[in-house]
C-alpha cells in the first residue's frame, strides 16, 4: 500500500470516522452534534471515489457531510480530497450505511444521496438493493420536512424498482412533473464517474428527487 494512502488511513480516518454501534446507541446519533454551527447535514450512501460529496462540501462550507463507503479505495480517495482541500465539514462511515440510517436521530438530515448504487440485477439478489422498504422508512424518518432523497441509476430495472418502492412510501413525494425532470441531471447535481461510464457505454441515466412530506 502506498505510503500516503496508508498515512491517511492510519492518521486522518480515525479523526473523521463515525463509529456505528449495532444495535444503535440509546438516543441515537445527532448529526448536529457532529458539525457544531452547521445549518444542515447531508448524507451520501456509497460515495465511490468521493467526487460528488467533495463537490458539495467545497461549495457548502456551512453544511456537514456524512459519507458512507465500505471499499478501501474509495475511502482513501475521499480522505485525500479532505486533506488536500482542508475540508472540516466531512465525516465518514466505513460500515454498512443501513447502520448509520438506523442510528441517526429523527428529523435531522436535509438530504440523502444514493447515486448509481450496485443494481444487483439478478432477481435472487434484489434483497441486497439499497432502495428497499425498510431503508426508505429509515430515510423518511431521518429527513427533515421538505428534505430530499436523491437517487440516480443507469439501470432501467433498478430505476423502475426504486420508483415503485419510493412511491409506496407515504412520507415521500416524487417531485417530477415532466419527463425532463428525471431524464436530465439538475444543475446542482455534478456528474459522477459512474454517469460518465454509462454515457460512454450508451446507457441513459435517470435522476429522481423525492421530498419528505410535512409531519402531522
Buried (B, 14 or more C-beta within 10 A) or exposed (E): EEEEBEBBBEEBBEEBBBEBEEEBEEEBBEBBEBBEEBEBBBBBBBBBBBBBBBBBBEEBEEBBBBBBBEEEEBBBBBBBBBBEEEBEBBBBBBBBBBBBBBBBBEEBBBBBBBBBBEBBEEEEEBEEBBBBEEBBEBBBBBBBEEBBBBBBBBBEEBBEBBBEBBEEBEBBEBEBEEEEBBEEBEEEBBEBEBBEEBEEEEEEBBBBBBBBBEEE
